[in-house]
Amino acid sequence: MNMILTSEISCPYCSHKKKEQMPTDACQFFYKCDNCKKVLKPKQGDCCVFCSYGTVACPPIQEGSKCC
């Protein structure tokens, strides 16, 4: 399986979208929207902002393992 390392994050506050490179060595718990400047945190039950607001789950989840 090929790992996808880019995900498009959609801000739940202003709907701004931006493609971002996902880290492969750590989870990303916070993300600041470039448009409205709100800081996003993972939804309850999700391990990172990519799993909550991205078009692609983070690398550990793609591999089928637990996230950080």
PANU-705428 format. One record per residue (C-alpha): x, y, z. Coordinates in steps of 0.2 Angstrom, whole numbers, plus 2048, in hexadecimal, padded with zeros to 3 digits. Last residue first. Layout:
N
XYZ;...
//
This chain:
68
80282A85E;7F7822851;7F3810853;7F7805844;7EE801834;7FC809829;7F0816823;7EC81A836;7FF81C839;801828829;7F383482E;7E1832826;7DE83A815;7D2848811;7D6851821;7CB85882F;7CB84B83D;7D883F837;7E384C831;7E1856842;7E784784C;7E2838856;7D0838854;7C4832862;7BF844866;7C2850858;7D4854855;7D9866859;7D887584D;7DF886851;7D589584A;7DF8A183F;7D08A4834;7D98A2823;7EA899826;7E188D832;7ED888841;7EF875843;7F186C853;7F385A858;7FE85584A;80484384D;81783F84C;824836840;81B836830;815848830;80784C824;80A859815;7FC865814;7EF86A807;7E587880C;7D287B80E;7C988A816;7B788481C;7B7893828;7B488A839;7B6878834;7C687B82C;7C986F81E;7DA86681D;7E085E80D;7EB85080F;7FD84C809;80783D80E;7FE82E806;80781E80A;8068117FB;800800800;
//
